[in-house]
């Protein structure tokens, strides 16, 4: 059973370490010191149902259906392209240079919660990772092993996402220079569009 738990933990950790739209949003929230616990906790919790759905059959169904797989890949590519475009627009907006100045411009909790739901449940890229890949592997285990696999994968969610948010929280003072924020936006655009193109290439094979 320990092997199944570690398998779920290691595989999910390997998937979520890659910088995707959800992670970049959480990193930004951590740097802005904005609703850090809520966004980290909610992101972790919302990913768990996707893992469960994938493990109990839907992941294998997508893997075995060319049509569903095409929808996920093309949907993910479009989602990532749009998110990169948003980061590109942000690149040309004025950047604040002091965290005390950003307090009045912080997003509302409701807006951030809505973003978390979008990045978790309306993001095809998240579905690709959790439902298709994690679910496809976990779906091949027996009933008891699946439970431990889900526990391991869920533990990886909490460990990494909280580390990401609060790690960014502590290094936030280093990001007071506007040029650093512009660099982050450029990095986000590059990563999102690279992932988008790679998914398009995969979908066309």
N, C-alpha and C positions, 0 to 999 in steps of 0.2 A: 504493500500500500504506500509505503514511503517513496518507492520508485515512481509511482503514478503522481504523487504530490509534487515531487521534485521535477518531474517531467513537465507538468503543467506550469510550475513556477518558472523554470528555465526558459521554456518556449515563449511564454507570454512576456517575460522580461526582455528576451531578445527582440520581440516584435515592438514593444512600446518604447524601448530605448531609442529607436529610430525616430528622428524628429518629424512628426506629422502635424496636421492642423490643430489637433487637440493639445498636443504638447507645446506648440508654439504659443497658443493662447494661454495655457497655464504658466508658461515661463514669463510671458508678459505680465500676467496678473501678479506673479510673485515679485517681479521687478518693481511694479507699481505699488506693491503692498496693499492690494485691493481685494478684499473678501477672500483672503488666502485659504482659510480652513474650509469655507463653504465650497469653493470651486474644486479644491482637492478632494474633499470627501464625496461630493456629489458626482464628480467625474468617475471616481473609483466605483461607486455604487451603481451608476448607470451602465457601466461596461459589463457588470456581472450577469445581468439577464441575457445579454448578447452571447456571452460565453456559454451559458446554460442552453440557450436555444441551439447554438451550433453543435455542442456536444451531443445533444439528444436528437440529432438527425438532420437539421436543416443545412449544416455545413456540408455533409456528404451529398445532400440533394442538389446543392448548388454545384458542387464539384462534378456531379454526374449529369448536369444539364448544361449544354452549350449555351442555350438561350439565357438562362439565369446568370451564368458566368459572364456573358457578354454585357448584360445589364449592369452587373456590379463593377466590372472593369471600366466601362465607358462612363458610368455614373461617377465613379471615383475620380476619373481623369477630369471630368467637367468640374466637379467640386473643388479639386485641388487647383485647377487653373483659375477659377473665380476667387478662391482664397488668396492666391498669389497676386491677382489683380488688385484686390483690396489692399494688400500690403504695399503694392506699388503706388497706389494713390496716397497711402499714409506716408510714403517716403517724401512726398512733396509738401506735406503739411508742416507748419512750424512745430518745433519740439521744445518742450520746457526744459530748463536746465537745473531745476531744483525740485526735490520731491515735496517740499512744503508747498510749492506752487501748484502741484498737481492735485492736491486734495479737493479743491473746489471743482475740478474738472473730472473727477472720478465718475465712472459709470455707476448706475444704480444697481442694487443687488438683483432686482428683477431682470434687468437687461443681461447681467452676467449669468444668471441662472438659465435664461432663454438661450444664451450662447452655448452653455454647457450641454443642454438638451440637443441642440442642433449638431454640435460636434460629436456627440455620442450616438444619437439615434437617427439623425438625418444625414449622416456622413457616410457615403458608400465606402470610403477608405477604411473607416472603423469597422464596418461590416466585413470587409475583405479580411482584415486581420483577425478579428474576434470570432466571427461566425464561420467563415470559410476555412481559414488556416488552422486556428485553434480548435474549432469544432470538427474539422475534418480529421485531425489527429486524435482528439479525445473520443470521437464517435466510434472508434475501432476498439475501445477498451470495454471490459465487462462492467456490469452495473455498479459494483463496489468501487472499482478502480476509477470510474467516472467521477464519483463523489470526491475522492481525494485529488483527482486531476483538477477539478473545478476549484477546490479549496486552494490548491497550489497556485493556479492561474490568478485567482482573485487576490491572494496575498501579494503577488507580484504587482498587481494594480495599485494597491494601497502603498506598498513600499516605495515604488518608483515615483508615483505622482506626488505624494507628500514630500519626498526628497527633492523633487524638481521644484515644487512651489516654494518650499521653505529654504532650499538652497539658494534659489534666486533672491529670496527675501533678504538673506544675510549679505549678499554681494551687491545689493541694490545701490548703495552709496557710490559704487564705482561707476554707475551709469548716469551720473548727473550731466555729462557732456552730451549735447544734442547730436554730435557726430557719431556717438556710440549707438544711439537709437536709430539713426539712419543706416548704420552698418547692419543692425539687427533686421531692419526692414528689407534691405538688399539680400541678406542671407535667407530670409523667409521666402522672398520671391524666387530666388534661385532653387531652393529646396522643393518648394511646392510645384514649380513648373518642371523641374527635373523628374519628380515623381509622376506628374501628370503625363509627360511624354513617355516615360517608361511603361506606364499602364496602357497607353495607346498602342505602343509597340507590342506589348504582350497580348492585347486584345486582337491585334491584326494577324497574329501567328496562326 
